[in-house]
Amino acid sequence: MGNNERRPSIAIVGSGFSGLGLAVRLKRAGFTDLTIFEKAAGVGGVWRDNTYPGAACDAPSHLYSYSFRPNPDWSRRFAEQPEILGYLQDCASDFGLEPHLRYRTEIVSARYDPAARHWVLTARDGERTTADVLVAACGQLSRPAVPQIPGLEHFTGTVFHSARWDHDCDFRDRDVAVVGTGASAIQFVPHVAGRARSLTVFQRQAHWLGPKPDREYSRLRKLANRRFPLLQRLPRLGVFLCFEALLNPMLISPYGRRLLGWPIRRWCHHHRREIRDPALRAALEPRYELGCNRILASSDYFETLNRGNTHVVTQPITRIEARAVRTADGGLHRADTIILATGFRSHDFVAPMRVEGLDGADLTTTWQRRPRAYLGLTVPRFPNFFLMYGPNTNVGSGSIVHMLESQMNYIVDAVEQVARTGYLEVRAEVFDRFQDTLHRRLSTTVWNTGGCHSWYVTEADGRPLNTNNWSGSMYAYRRRTRRLALAEYHTTPAAAGER
């Protein structure tokens, strides 16, 4: 850093994989004036909050971890929630992030002050702080989505969302209803079914699901990982290449879908044969194209549905009664416990934080029709502001950690530029050109055309609009974010008509 450069102060909102990893990379680059604001009492983000039984990653552990902090001691191929949370806690400790963490501090608003060229952050308790650079690392899966089902508020039993698991709830001698059959439900349903008197699973749409190739790692393997790090790097590279060469082309390209989809369809069809009841097997047949939703993996979900105390209902829910769930066919399904496995408000990328940029621009209002960001990272009229896991940076297969590390590269480079210029605002024409190309490419992907209902896609002007997923390969995103192109940014405040 040259003599004419000033080390900017940096505020990071969120301490999950995004926030912690970025803080490590910034410290390594010499930027130590940083604060991580965390509304909870500890780090971990989604892996702190989701404590339901069976919670685990669906990407192999060696890929679902930072490249700069491999973990030789993963206990199994697909790590479970307590172990992933422990990994993040260890990272915070090992990289000396604790002095930078502000726990129980929820940032409710951030306003850019153009005269002072810094952000003014306001916490829920009214405390104000300033920062030259603001990074929202809130994630796409932090706010549970609670469906607006008539009568839910009058249910007299126990209700909770899977991301806010009630560990005091004893399922013995209880009739349990599970609303949803996505990635969380398939993990906890086997646990609940083994304890409840009855379990009714309300399915809106069937999903493509195959067996999970999980296994425990032996003590010898862990010792070998420590002595020969290549034993970790090679499987990580192999899994990455499998996703890039086989799964991503199937999702992105119509030709790839025809050429590469058949072995996965066969794999899923064969697994579905575990269901003994032909009618149930037919109900579990997906009615949309493979890959439109994330392909799920579980080796005990279908086996659980064979149990005598477990039932799948495909009729839409019309109302919640005091102790039952009513469906469109008039059926009344007894329940004294309801678990909502209904996902997250994935389009609320910074909510409930209010972010105000130049000329009073409010990010929530700017995103009212659709959330958009250049490379998923930054937005015109919001100088020195960056997002992690922002719009269109999710992947339909693979590990989001790879995408996050790409964003870390870009943001570290951006902070180095801010140290020189004091100001970065993406040009509107660059932003618009990127959006046009992005959504043209997304329009032919399976996510937009596959016929499913997913959290990736919203409706805008009567057509599907993908606000969450990246339109290319993970490698392509890494290449695009390797360095910040200064010509794409205003480095001094532009007049309103020039933005």
C-alpha positions in Angstrom: 0.0 0.0 0.0 1.5 3.3 -1.1 2.2 6.4 0.9 -0.8 8.2 -0.6 -3.2 5.5 0.2 -5.4 5.4 3.3 -6.5 2.2 4.9 -10.3 2.3 4.6 -12.5 1.1 7.5 -14.8 -1.8 6.5 -18.1 -2.9 8.0 -19.3 -6.4 7.3 -22.9 -7.3 8.3 -23.2 -11.0 9.0 -20.8 -13.7 10.3 -21.7 -16.8 8.2 -19.5 -18.3 5.6 -19.5 -15.1 3.6 -18.7 -12.6 6.4 -16.0 -14.6 8.1 -14.3 -15.7 4.9 -14.2 -12.1 3.7 -12.8 -10.8 7.0 -10.0 -13.4 6.8 -9.1 -12.4 3.2 -9.2 -8.7 4.1 -6.9 -9.2 7.1 -4.5 -11.1 5.0 -4.4 -8.2 2.5 -3.5 -5.8 5.3 -6.9 -4.3 6.0 -7.4 -4.6 9.7 -9.8 -1.7 10.4 -12.8 -4.0 10.0 -15.9 -4.8 12.1 -18.2 -7.7 11.7 -21.7 -6.9 12.9 -23.7 -10.0 14.0 -27.2 -9.8 15.4 -27.0 -13.1 17.2 -24.7 -14.2 20.1 -22.3 -16.2 17.9 -21.0 -16.8 14.4 -22.3 -19.3 11.9 -25.2 -17.7 10.0 -27.4 -20.4 8.5 -25.4 -23.1 10.2 -26.0 -21.5 13.6 -29.7 -21.1 13.1 -30.6 -24.4 11.4 -30.3 -27.0 14.2 -33.1 -29.4 13.2 -32.3 -33.1 13.5 -30.3 -34.4 10.5 -29.2 -31.0 9.3 -26.2 -31.5 7.0 -24.6 -30.0 3.8 -25.5 -31.6 0.5 -22.1 -30.8 -1.0 -19.1 -32.9 0.0 -17.3 -31.6 3.0 -13.9 -31.1 1.3 -15.6 -28.7 -1.2 -17.9 -27.1 1.3 -15.1 -25.4 3.2 -12.6 -22.6 2.5 -9.8 -23.4 0.1 -7.5 -21.5 2.5 -8.6 -23.4 5.5 -9.0 -27.2 4.7 -10.2 -29.4 7.5 -8.5 -32.8 7.6 -10.7 -33.9 10.4 -14.2 -34.0 8.7 -15.9 -37.0 10.3 -17.9 -37.9 7.1 -18.2 -37.1 3.5 -21.3 -34.8 4.0 -20.7 -33.0 7.3 -23.6 -32.3 9.7 -24.6 -29.0 11.2 -22.7 -29.2 14.5 -19.5 -30.0 12.7 -19.9 -27.2 10.1 -20.7 -24.7 12.9 -17.6 -25.9 14.8 -15.5 -25.4 11.7 -16.7 -21.8 11.3 -16.1 -21.1 15.0 -12.6 -22.5 14.7 -12.0 -20.3 11.7 -13.0 -17.2 13.6 -10.7 -18.2 16.4 -7.7 -19.4 14.4 -7.7 -16.3 12.2 -8.0 -13.8 15.1 -11.5 -12.5 14.1 -12.9 -12.3 17.6 -11.7 -8.7 18.3 -13.5 -7.7 15.1 -16.8 -9.3 16.0 -19.7 -7.2 17.4 -22.3 -9.7 18.7 -25.9 -8.9 19.5 -25.6 -5.9 17.2 -28.3 -5.8 14.5 -27.7 -3.1 11.9 -31.2 -1.8 10.9 -30.1 1.0 8.5 -27.1 2.1 6.5 -26.9 5.5 4.8 -24.2 6.8 2.5 -23.0 10.3 3.4 -21.7 11.8 0.1 -20.0 14.8 1.8 -18.0 12.6 4.2 -17.8 9.7 1.7 -18.6 7.1 4.3 -21.5 4.9 5.4 -23.4 5.7 8.6 -24.7 2.5 10.2 -27.4 2.5 12.8 -27.9 -0.4 15.2 -31.3 -1.4 16.7 -30.3 0.1 20.0 -29.7 3.5 18.2 -25.9 3.3 18.3 -24.2 4.8 15.2 -20.9 3.9 13.6 -19.2 4.8 10.3 -17.3 2.9 7.7 -15.7 3.7 4.4 -16.8 0.4 2.8 -20.0 -1.5 3.6 -20.4 -5.2 2.8 -23.8 -7.0 3.3 -23.1 -10.6 4.0 -26.6 -11.5 5.0 -27.1 -14.4 2.6 -30.1 -15.7 0.7 -31.2 -18.2 3.3 -31.4 -16.2 6.6 -35.1 -15.2 6.9 -37.6 -18.1 7.2 -40.6 -17.9 4.9 -43.8 -18.5 6.8 -46.8 -19.2 4.5 -50.0 -17.2 4.8 -52.3 -20.2 5.4 -55.8 -19.2 6.7 -56.3 -20.2 10.3 -52.6 -20.8 11.1 -52.7 -18.1 13.8 -55.6 -20.0 15.5 -53.9 -23.4 15.7 -53.9 -24.5 19.3 -51.0 -26.9 19.1 -47.3 -26.3 18.5 -46.1 -24.5 15.4 -42.5 -23.8 14.4 -40.4 -23.3 11.3 -37.6 -25.9 10.6 -35.0 -23.1 10.8 -36.2 -22.2 14.3 -36.5 -25.8 15.6 -38.2 -26.2 18.9 -35.9 -28.7 20.8 -38.3 -28.8 23.7 -41.0 -30.4 21.6 -41.4 -34.1 22.4 -42.9 -35.9 19.4 -43.9 -39.0 21.3 -47.7 -39.6 21.2 -48.2 -36.6 18.9 -49.7 -36.2 15.5 -47.2 -34.2 13.4 -47.9 -32.4 10.2 -44.9 -31.3 8.0 -45.6 -28.6 5.4 -43.0 -28.9 2.6 -40.8 -31.6 1.1 -37.6 -29.7 0.2 -34.0 -30.0 1.3 -34.7 -29.5 5.0 -37.7 -31.7 5.2 -36.0 -34.8 3.7 -33.4 -34.5 6.4 -35.6 -34.2 9.5 -38.6 -36.3 8.5 -36.9 -39.6 9.3 -36.1 -38.4 12.8 -39.7 -37.2 13.4 -41.3 -40.3 11.9 -39.4 -42.5 14.3 -40.8 -40.7 17.3 -44.3 -39.4 16.4 -47.6 -41.3 16.7 -48.4 -40.2 13.2 -46.7 -38.0 10.6 -48.4 -36.4 7.7 -46.3 -34.8 5.0 -48.0 -32.2 2.8 -46.3 -32.1 -0.6 -46.8 -29.3 -3.0 -44.6 -30.8 -5.7 -42.5 -33.9 -5.8 -38.7 -33.5 -6.2 -36.0 -35.3 -8.0 -34.2 -37.3 -5.3 -31.5 -39.8 -5.3 -29.5 -41.8 -2.6 -26.9 -39.8 -0.7 -23.4 -41.3 -1.1 -22.4 -40.5 2.5 -19.9 -42.3 4.6 -17.8 -41.9 7.7 -14.1 -41.1 7.4 -11.8 -43.4 9.3 -9.2 -42.3 11.8 -6.5 -43.5 9.4 -8.0 -41.3 6.6 -7.9 -38.2 8.9 -4.3 -38.9 9.8 -3.4 -39.3 6.1 -5.2 -36.0 5.3 -3.0 -34.3 7.9 0.2 -35.8 6.6 -0.6 -35.7 2.9 -2.8 -32.6 2.1 -3.0 -33.7 -1.5 -5.5 -36.4 -0.3 -7.9 -33.5 0.4 -7.1 -31.4 -2.6 -7.7 -34.2 -5.2 -11.2 -35.1 -4.0 -12.1 -31.4 -3.8 -10.9 -30.9 -7.4 -12.6 -34.1 -8.6 -16.0 -33.1 -7.1 -15.6 -29.6 -8.6 -14.8 -30.9 -12.0 -17.8 -33.3 -11.8 -20.1 -30.4 -11.1 -18.6 -28.3 -13.8 -18.4 -30.9 -16.5 -21.6 -32.8 -15.9 -24.2 -31.1 -13.7 -23.8 -27.4 -14.6 -24.1 -27.9 -18.4 -27.2 -30.0 -17.8 -28.8 -27.0 -16.0 -27.6 -24.2 -18.2 -27.8 -25.7 -21.7 -30.7 -27.3 -23.5 -28.3 -29.5 -25.3 -26.6 -30.4 -22.0 -30.0 -31.4 -20.6 -30.5 -33.9 -23.4 -27.0 -35.3 -23.4 -26.3 -35.4 -19.6 -29.6 -35.7 -17.8 -30.4 -39.4 -18.5 -28.0 -41.0 -15.9 -29.3 -38.8 -13.1 -32.9 -39.5 -14.1 -32.2 -43.2 -14.1 -30.4 -42.9 -10.7 -33.5 -41.1 -9.2 -36.0 -43.4 -10.8 -34.2 -46.5 -9.5 -34.1 -45.0 -5.9 -37.9 -44.3 -6.1 -38.5 -48.0 -6.5 -37.9 -48.3 -2.7 -41.5 -47.0 -2.3 -43.7 -50.1 -1.9 -47.1 -48.5 -2.6 -47.5 -47.9 -6.3 -49.9 -45.0 -5.7 -47.4 -43.3 -3.4 -44.6 -44.0 -5.9 -46.6 -42.2 -8.6 -47.2 -39.3 -6.3 -43.5 -38.9 -5.7 -42.8 -38.7 -9.5 -41.6 -35.2 -10.3 -43.8 -33.3 -12.8 -41.1 -30.9 -13.9 -37.8 -31.2 -15.7 -34.7 -32.6 -13.9 -32.7 -29.7 -12.4 -35.4 -27.1 -12.3 -35.2 -27.4 -8.5 -32.0 -28.5 -6.8 -31.6 -32.2 -7.0 -31.9 -33.7 -3.5 -30.1 -36.6 -2.0 -31.2 -38.8 0.9 -30.8 -42.5 1.7 -33.6 -42.7 4.3 -36.4 -40.4 3.2 -38.1 -42.9 0.8 -37.6 -45.6 3.4 -39.3 -43.5 6.0 -42.3 -43.0 3.8 -42.9 -46.7 3.8 -43.6 -46.6 7.5 -47.2 -47.3 8.6 -47.4 -44.1 10.7 -46.3 -41.9 7.8 -48.6 -40.5 5.1 -48.0 -38.1 2.1 -50.8 -35.7 1.1 -50.7 -34.0 -2.3 -53.9 -32.1 -2.0 -53.3 -28.3 -1.4 -53.9 -27.0 2.1 -56.9 -24.7 2.3 -57.1 -24.0 6.0 -55.6 -24.8 9.4 -58.2 -25.8 12.0 -57.6 -25.7 15.8 -56.1 -29.2 15.8 -56.1 -30.3 12.1 -55.1 -29.4 8.6 -57.9 -29.2 6.0 -57.1 -29.8 2.3 -58.8 -28.9 -1.0 -60.6 -32.3 -1.2 -62.3 -31.7 2.1 -60.0 -34.0 4.0 -59.3 -33.2 7.6 -55.9 -34.4 8.9 -55.4 -34.5 12.6 -52.4 -32.6 13.9 -51.2 -31.2 17.3 -47.8 -30.2 15.9 -47.1 -28.4 12.7 -43.5 -28.0 11.3 -43.1 -25.5 8.5 -40.4 -26.7 6.1 -41.3 -23.8 3.8 -37.8 -22.4 3.0 -36.6 -18.9 3.2 -37.4 -15.4 1.9 -34.6 -15.8 -0.6 -35.2 -12.5 -2.5 -34.8 -10.3 0.6 -31.0 -10.1 0.2 -30.4 -7.3 2.8 -33.8 -7.1 4.6 -34.7 -6.0 7.2 -31.7 -3.7 7.0 -32.5 -0.4 5.1 -29.7 0.7 2.8 -29.8 4.2 1.4 -27.4 5.4 -1.2 -27.0 8.6 -3.3 -29.9 11.0 -3.8 -32.0 9.1 -1.2 -32.0 5.9 -3.3 -33.4 3.1 -1.1 -32.2 -0.4 -2.0 -35.4 -2.0 -1.1 -37.3 0.4 -3.4 -34.7 0.0 -6.1 -35.3 -3.8 -5.9 -39.1 -3.6 -5.6 -39.6 -5.3 -9.0 -36.6 -7.4 -9.0 -33.3 -7.6 -7.0 -30.3 -6.9 -9.3 -26.6 -6.3 -8.8 -23.6 -6.2 -11.1 -21.9 -9.7 -10.8 -24.2 -10.0 -7.8 -21.9 -7.7 -6.0 -22.7 -4.0 -6.4 -25.4 -1.6 -7.5 -25.3 1.9 -9.1 -26.0 4.8 -6.8 -24.6 2.8 -3.8 -20.9 3.7 -3.7 -18.4 1.6 -1.8 -21.2 -1.0 -1.1 -20.9 -4.7 -1.9 -22.9 -7.8 -1.4 -22.0 -11.4 -0.8 -24.3 -14.1 -2.0 -26.2 -11.4 -3.7 -28.6 -11.6 -6.6 -27.8 -14.2 -9.3 -24.8 -15.8 -7.5 -26.4 -19.0 -6.3 -25.6 -22.3 -8.1 -27.9 -25.1 -8.9 -25.2 -27.6 -8.2 -21.8 -27.5 -6.5 -20.7 -25.6 -3.5 -21.6 -22.0 -2.8 -18.3 -21.6 -0.9 -16.5 -21.5 -4.3 -18.7 -18.6 -5.4 -18.2 -16.8 -2.1 -14.4 -17.1 -2.5 -14.7 -15.6 -5.9 -16.6 -12.7 -4.4 -13.9 -12.3 -1.8 -11.3 -11.9 -4.5 -13.3 -9.1 -6.1 -14.1 -7.3 -2.8 -10.5 -7.3 -1.6 -9.5 -5.8 -4.9 -12.3 -3.3 -4.6 -11.1 -2.2 -1.1 -7.6 -1.8 -2.5 -9.0 0.5 -5.1 -11.0 2.4 -2.5 -7.7 2.8 -0.6 -6.4 4.7 -3.7 -9.4 6.6 -4.9 -11.7 6.7 -1.9 -14.8 6.1 -4.1 -16.2 3.3 -6.3 -19.6 3.3 -7.9 -20.4 0.9 -10.7 -21.4 2.6 -14.0 -25.1 2.4 -14.9 -24.4 1.4 -18.5 -22.1 -1.5 -17.3 -24.8 -2.6 -14.9 -27.5 -2.6 -17.5 -25.4 -4.4 -20.1 -24.6 -7.1 -17.6 -28.3 -7.5 -16.6 -29.4 -7.8 -20.3 -26.8 -10.6 -21.0 -27.4 -12.4 -17.7 -31.2 -12.7 -18.1 -30.9 -13.5 -21.8 -28.7 -16.5 -20.9 -31.0 -17.5 -17.9 -34.1 -17.5 -20.1 -33.1 -20.8 -21.7 -31.9 -22.6 -18.5 -33.8 -25.4 -16.9 -34.6 -23.1 -13.9 -36.7 -20.8 -16.1 -38.1 -23.4 -18.5 -38.3 -26.6 -16.5 -41.9 -26.2 -15.2 -41.3 -26.2 -11.5 -42.1 -23.9 -8.6 -38.7 -22.8 -7.0 -37.2 -20.2 -4.8 -34.9 -19.2 -7.7 -37.6 -17.6 -9.8 -40.2 -14.9 -9.4 -42.7 -13.4 -11.8 -42.1 -10.1 -13.4 -44.3 -8.6 -16.2 -46.0 -12.0 -16.6 -42.8 -13.9 -17.2 -40.4 -16.0 -15.1 -37.5 -14.0 -13.8 -34.5 -15.7 -12.1 -33.2 -13.5 -9.4 -31.0 -16.0 -7.6 -28.9 -18.1 -9.9 -25.8 -17.5 -11.9 -26.1 -18.1 -15.6 -22.8 -19.9 -16.3 -20.2 -22.1 -14.8 -18.5 -21.6 -11.4 -15.2 -21.2 -13.3 -16.7 -18.5 -15.5 -17.8 -16.6 -12.4 -14.3 -17.0 -10.8 -12.8 -15.6 -14.0 -15.2 -12.6 -14.1 -14.5 -11.7 -10.5 -10.7 -12.3 -10.4 -10.0 -8.6 -10.6 -12.1 -5.4 -10.6 -12.0 -3.5 -13.9 -11.6 0.1 -12.8 -13.0 1.4 -16.1 -16.4 -0.1 -15.1 -16.6 2.3 -12.1 -16.9 5.9 -11.3 -13.9 6.7 -9.1 -15.2 10.2 -8.3 -18.8 11.2 -7.6 -20.6 11.6 -11.0 -23.3 14.1 -11.7 -26.8 12.6 -11.4 -27.3 12.7 -15.2 -24.0 10.8 -15.7 -24.8 7.8 -13.6 
